[in-house]
Amino acid sequence: GWITPFKLAIKYDLLLLAKMLFLAGCNLYYDLNFINTVEDKSVLKKDPQFYDLILNSVNNPHPLKQLCRNKIRVYVNKKPNVEKLKLPTQLKKFLNYCEIEELIEEYRSSKLLLSQ
């Protein structure tokens, strides 16, 4: 099958990257067979909630708000343009993938705790 960024992230045990790709709206269509047949699911199962979320997304469409975000970003085209929209702050954060930034911050914090 196709080699995708998501498959590579799982193959090389880069769960953070896999999460970021998923949150950014990567299409798991080409990964469907991989997700269902991968013999070593240990990488995915390190985070049971994420694993369940992936399995759910394989069998169901992405949430409507995520689909809308992707369409709006294509239309707006660039991050600075999102800031110019007359929208509530929370919606602007969502359009700018704030959950990816939060994920990175959480990862950095955990790395700092482990190094101390």
N, C-alpha and C positions, 0 to 999 in steps of 0.2 A: 504494500500500500504506500500511500504518500508519506513522506517524512514531513512532519509539521513541527512548528516551534513547541507546541504543547507536548508532543511525543518526546522531543529532545529534552525538554525540561524534566519530564518524568524519568526518562532513561538515565539522566545524569544526576538524579536525586536533587533536583532544584525545585523543591516544593513552592518556595516563595515566588519564583518565576512562573510556575504553572498557575498559581493563584492570580498573579497579576495579569497573565494572558486571559484567564477566564473572566476576571472582572472587567477587563477592557473589551470583552465581547467577542473573543475568538470563536470561530465557528468550529464546533466539535464534530461536524459531519464526517470528516475524513478520519477522525479519531474514534468513532463509534466502535468499530471492530476491535481496535487496540484496547480500548477501555474494558470491553466485555471479555476479551480473551487474554489480556496480559497475565502471564503466569505469576509474576512477582508484583503483587499490588501493594507491597509493603510501603512504598513511597507514598502512594495515595492514602493508605490507611493510617499514616502517621497523624493525619487530621481527619477523623471520622466525619465531622460535619462537612468538610470540603468534599470528601469522597461521596457522601450522600447527595450533596448539591450537584456534583458532576453527573452522577447516575440519573438524578432527576432531570437534569437539563438535556441529557441524551435522549430521554424518552418524552420530553415535553419541550415546547418552544421556550425561548428566553422570556423572562418576565417583560411585560409590556413597557414598564418604565425603562428597562435597559435597552429595548429596541428603539424606544423614542429617543433616548440619549444618543444612541449611535446615529440616528437620522438627523437629529438637531446638529450634532457635531459635524456631520458631512456638509450640511447646509451652511452652517456658520463658518466652517473650514478651519479656523485657527482659535487657539485658546484665548488670546486677548479679546477677540470679538465676543466671547461669552460674557466677559466682564462688562461689556457695553450694553448687554441686554437688560431691559427693565424687568428683572426677575428677583424673587426673594433670594437672600444669601444662601439658604440651604439648597435651593435648586441650582444656583450657580456652582456651589461646591460639588453637587452630584454630577453636573455636566463636565466638571473638570476632574472627575474620577478621584474625589477626595478619599475614597476608601482605599485606593492604591497607596496614596501617601500615608494614610494611617497604618496600613499593612507594613510599609517600609519602616515607619517609625517604631512600630511594635517589634519588628525584627531587629532593628538597631538596639533597642532597649534590652532585648533578650541577649544579644551578643555582648553588650556591656556588662550585664549581670553575670554572664558566664565567665568573662575574662577577669572578674574581680576576685 
